[in-house]
């Protein structure tokens, strides 16, 4: 442990991280030090995508990022997608389309799908599958998650 | 409390939105791993690296010397019963003299940071004398290995003997089948927070579990406390699939809290999770099917050996499911079945979705395909010819009283559209092997296969797994209370739908899921819609009776004439119509109801007896693309028709079906815990492969709705059937594409390339 501190910019807010062990992952710091438990940990190896967050707009696994190296970045977690409490279109689609069962993979998936739809307005079925193939869901078999992504995509295209 | 006020009426039969949906998508839902307390410490577990060893000594001084470490506990610190277990209490809280599997808990620490706790575990010195390990299930049966546990090496042996044992069929097909060890791989890792009572004589536990009251019973025994001093609240559960039915970290966490008098948080990492919970039993099943020349099934012979690993868990019940389902969903009068589940120094096995029937089904469905070939019938025709019906007798002698639309499941599956042929120039992601760009279009062969299954619902063999629910109506608002573990299946929304339907009130609050009310039984065995659904329905009906009595008295109408229509109380023989909200004003009604299923019996020594409550059926048709040279498989489509009784929430039902199919696909082509000399070689998500979005097949579904008279809501449990016969269907499709025998799951590339 050290007495130094560093600053992380998460969801538009600057947080000071004090007395932290330098080996702590971004996932650990978000959850255990900054009071942002929405980001989930399920594999610690970047395989399951449950901890997906945006770093400067890119989707990353927070478990693979050392928190102290993220000081220069703008970080967005699932909590930051709907700061006023109103669900985003993607979040609402997951609820409406039955994309949520146990919900543990959901925050990571929601972040990944936001990332997809920002880059690709009209993703094909295969593009959807590829974009979320790094997010493991054990409950749904993915069928209703695909439906949720399609719904969010189609709603945006219709606007 | 969670609140949902419906705008359109979210009653039974609608795709009502789950009340935990929005919190989950916004990251606001509190899973067990998200719960914390001021001043808490982190607990961690030291585990044996050896599958079988004697513990000569444990030196914890090095760990205690680390700054930030509060305590180290071992078997000597367990105040009550030294063991726990679901059916038999045979598993030590901590190993004392001997360890029986690689991964068995030996000690636990509490420290100020997870990293401090990890270092403390490294600093504990355990002196082991390594013993030779019992790793071959056959050696447990033949007695060639000394007992590795005081309870012996055979956990249970059960025969099912029925009919003329000398019968020989015109046609006999035989096969030997093997299944690897599958992991539940729920996403939300084991986690708990324990808060000691101020007097040190009780504890409050927030934990992700499947059965709060069973945990309470086992924890209290180990802590030597009265039940009521162990209070459990369900922490949000990130999936379960059977893997949370047994105790994992519960006792350790409570004990650390009581010893340190501080809140303790424990949370497994993924690697520890593989060691910390039980798995699906690996099994070997040898079968002979006897049939008449026309394909009529006459006799099944089977010898089944299940490896239970080091401790019993639910092994004996898993075995019973396997041996009593060995005929599959087919009429068969003669049976000669011998089943063993044994103790070895492999990791313990217990409940996983399908519970013994998965193993039996892979064997009997592979056999039905062999029989079809031998009789010159198609896979569909052999199954239609022998399809079980209501009123048929099982090989246990039990009559199938349940609705049994096996023929309809098969016919409606067959009627579902086949997938389009693979394009001449497909996207690489549509080929076996996907983005590896390894398979060539010209090599790909397509195959089609079938699987059909029968699955028991609820607990068996005389066990009264009742469920309790409470309904309170006050100020025009319903509040429901139950201890039913919500693990993702959606009971929370079903409970609200039931209450809205029965009482005509849309605002339904849910109390926290805890031991403050009576048991709901386990969220397993496809039983909660039936059992806890029945309990919520019963409690709501009791409240409705009182409401009708009040309305009857107020309006001078016989309460028996009153019904609920939408949100009104209506006199069926008069003109009275009053909104429930108005009728209930000022009333406080509060009722609790226990739902019990009908009694069942134990099996006799010949496996005869009415041991199961009810059954559900399903058919699966799989279409696969295979590259036979590389051994790569892409599951293209699964078609299924499932006997569900009645659909209570279409979206939730579809989610269960699709999700179960993905798990059955995993067992068919990728999921296996690889053991070498009793040690797991792949306890991580890098090395234990799970189906991803790109592995997900198209799923086409027909729900067969023939309401089940026995079931309180007409609905059968739907959780397990989807994952049972999909596995043999996929393997049959790979056989169809390659001509290989493929007698083992998961089917590995080398089985396709080099197999017979």
Interface residues (C-beta under 8 A of the other chain):
Chain A: X1 X21 X23 X24 X28 X31 X32 X36 X37 X38 X39 X40 X41 X42 X43 X44 X45 X47 X48 X50 X77 X78 X79 X81 X82 X85 X87 X91 X92 X94 X95 X96 X97 X98 X100 X101 X102 X103 X104 X105 X106 X107 X110 X126 X128 X129 X130 X132 X133 X134 X135 X136 X137 X138 X139 X140 X141 X142 X143 X144 X145 X146
Chain B: X15 X17 X18 X20 X21 X22 X24 X25 X26 X27 X28 X29 X30 X31 X33 X34 X36 X113 X114 X115 X184 X185 X186 X187 X188 X189 X236 X237 X238 X239 X240 X241 X269 X270 X427 X429 X430 X435 X487 X488 X489 X490 X651 X652 X654 X655 X658 X659 X660 X661 X662 X663 X684 X685 X686 X690 X691 X692 X693 X694 X696 X699
